[in-house]
Amino acid sequence: MLEFKKVIPSDSYALGRFFPDLKSKYFFPHPMTEKEAKRICRYQGKDSYYVATENGYVLAYGMLRGWDDGWKIPSLGIAVQPLYRGSGLARSFMYFLHSAAWVNGATKVRLKVFPRNTRAVRLYKSLGYKFERKKENGQLVGFIKL
């Protein structure tokens, strides 16, 4: 059964296995290690980390960060296991992350994406993200109103 949820300490093993399997040239917001997975799953603060799981395996990982630094608009990050890219999982998980942001008081969400990650850019535009003309560290910056 597919489940979208906020991470908890018992997710650290599965998330720790997911990170090295990701092998993404576009997603590197923090170290992708077992140690970092343990830290994230035990994290307590305003920022939030989520997983999409099925039968104990992490299929996708998402985060809403920036609240701990005082930002009113969280930055969204998402990564999907290679086998599930193009399956529609990312779109469903994005809806979930938008709902989680809204429940936590956000009225907008921000994200960054490399322009050459065309599949992700198309997804974000289809969800309603509007991109600024100015890039940040070579990445497009997009916003969506919730």
C-alpha positions in Angstrom: 0.0 0.0 0.0 1.3 3.4 -1.0 1.7 5.8 1.9 2.8 9.5 2.1 3.9 10.5 5.6 6.2 12.6 7.7 9.4 10.8 8.6 9.8 9.2 12.0 12.9 7.5 13.6 11.8 4.1 12.4 12.1 5.3 8.8 15.8 5.9 9.1 16.9 2.5 7.7 14.7 2.7 4.7 15.6 6.3 4.0 19.3 5.5 4.4 18.9 2.8 1.7 17.0 5.2 -0.6 19.6 8.0 -0.6 22.5 6.0 -2.2 20.1 4.5 -4.7 18.9 7.9 -5.8 22.0 8.7 -8.0 20.6 12.1 -9.0 22.7 14.7 -10.6 20.0 17.3 -9.9 19.1 16.7 -6.2 21.7 17.3 -3.5 20.3 19.5 -0.7 22.3 17.7 1.9 24.6 14.6 2.2 22.8 11.6 0.8 24.1 9.2 3.5 22.7 6.8 6.1 24.0 9.1 8.8 22.0 12.0 7.3 18.9 9.8 7.0 19.2 9.1 10.8 19.5 12.8 11.5 16.5 13.7 9.4 14.3 11.0 10.8 15.1 12.2 14.4 14.9 15.9 13.5 12.5 18.1 15.5 11.9 21.6 14.3 9.7 23.6 12.0 11.2 22.2 8.8 9.5 19.0 7.6 10.7 15.8 5.8 8.4 13.3 4.2 8.5 10.0 2.3 6.4 8.1 0.0 6.6 4.4 1.0 5.3 1.1 -0.2 5.8 -2.1 1.9 8.6 -0.4 3.9 10.5 0.9 0.9 11.0 4.6 0.2 9.9 5.4 -3.3 10.2 9.2 -3.0 11.5 11.8 -0.5 10.4 15.3 0.0 11.1 18.3 2.2 9.7 21.7 3.1 12.5 23.8 4.6 13.2 27.4 5.5 10.8 27.7 8.4 13.6 27.1 10.9 15.5 30.1 9.4 12.4 32.3 9.7 11.2 32.2 6.1 7.4 32.3 5.6 7.6 30.6 2.2 9.1 27.1 2.5 11.4 25.7 -0.1 10.2 22.4 -1.5 12.5 19.6 -2.6 11.5 16.2 -4.0 13.4 13.2 -5.3 11.9 10.0 -6.8 13.6 6.6 -7.0 14.7 6.0 -10.6 12.3 3.1 -11.1 9.3 5.2 -10.3 10.1 8.3 -12.4 7.5 9.0 -15.0 4.9 6.9 -13.1 2.8 9.8 -11.7 4.2 9.4 -8.2 6.0 12.7 -8.3 2.8 14.6 -9.1 0.8 12.9 -6.4 3.6 13.4 -3.9 3.8 17.1 -4.9 0.1 17.5 -4.1 0.7 16.0 -0.7 3.6 18.3 0.0 1.6 21.3 -1.0 -1.1 20.2 1.4 1.4 19.7 4.2 2.8 23.2 3.6 -0.7 24.7 3.7 -1.6 22.8 6.9 1.6 24.3 8.4 0.5 27.9 7.5 2.2 28.5 4.2 0.4 30.4 1.5 3.1 29.9 -1.1 5.8 27.3 -1.8 9.2 27.9 -3.5 11.4 25.5 -5.3 14.6 25.5 -7.4 15.3 23.3 -10.5 18.1 23.0 -13.0 16.8 24.1 -16.4 18.3 20.9 -18.0 16.0 18.8 -15.7 13.3 19.2 -18.3 11.0 16.5 -16.9 10.9 18.2 -13.5 10.4 21.7 -15.1 7.5 20.4 -17.2 5.9 18.8 -14.0 6.3 22.0 -12.0 4.8 24.2 -14.7 1.9 21.8 -15.1 1.2 22.1 -11.4 1.1 25.9 -11.7 4.6 27.0 -10.7 5.6 30.4 -12.1 9.3 30.8 -12.7 11.3 34.0 -12.2 13.6 35.4 -15.0 16.6 35.5 -12.7 18.3 32.2 -11.8 19.8 31.3 -8.5 23.1 29.4 -8.7 22.2 28.3 -12.2 18.7 27.1 -11.2 15.3 28.3 -12.1 13.3 29.6 -9.0 9.6 28.9 -9.1 6.7 29.8 -6.8 3.1 28.5 -6.5 0.3 30.0 -4.5 -1.5 27.4 -2.4 
